[in-house]
């Protein structure tokens, strides 16, 4: 199962971990070049780079795919679909997905709402120095604490009640209240069980700025 780093065009705080392939998404290719990382794939409409930057990306990239600016997918969605088409068992970490345009941030938080991406949601995570975002489909899942992260928050994509067990603040039928984001929970030395009957769950582990 290949480990693939996708680098978007948001705020970039580095690449954490070891990866088999590096994919630049539009302006994210500039982050890869600045960090002297390889560019195995360069994907996007490239409407946010200059003509000279685009030329440099084409020279550095082993594979280059330019999409029309007018399309149904964001550049990140397009990159994920292309990657999973070639590597259906890939584990994908997306960097530089935060910061910048708010609509891009929201699109990234709701990536599994795309039917073509939904089957792969558990293979995707978004990461920067302060946050890790993961996705899980409906059902029951164990969430392990990521070292260095202090808080864990849960978002339910649907209106189905969310259940949280084994956390500092549990949530079940006895104390349930409807909320879109259940934030600032904490681990207590064990995995947390989270479940929902429909839709999917967004899991955010985070820490304060140092």
Protein Blocks (a to p, Z undefined) as FASTA:
>chain_A
ZZdddddfbdcebjedjdfbdcdehjlmmmmmmnopacfbacdjhlmbcfklmmmmmmmp
mbdcdddfbdfbdfklmmmmmmmmmmmmbccddehkgghjfklmmmmmmmmmpmklmmmm
mmgccddfkbccddddeddddddddehiabdcdddfblcdcddehiabdcdfklgccdfb
dghiacehiacddddfehcdddddddddZZ
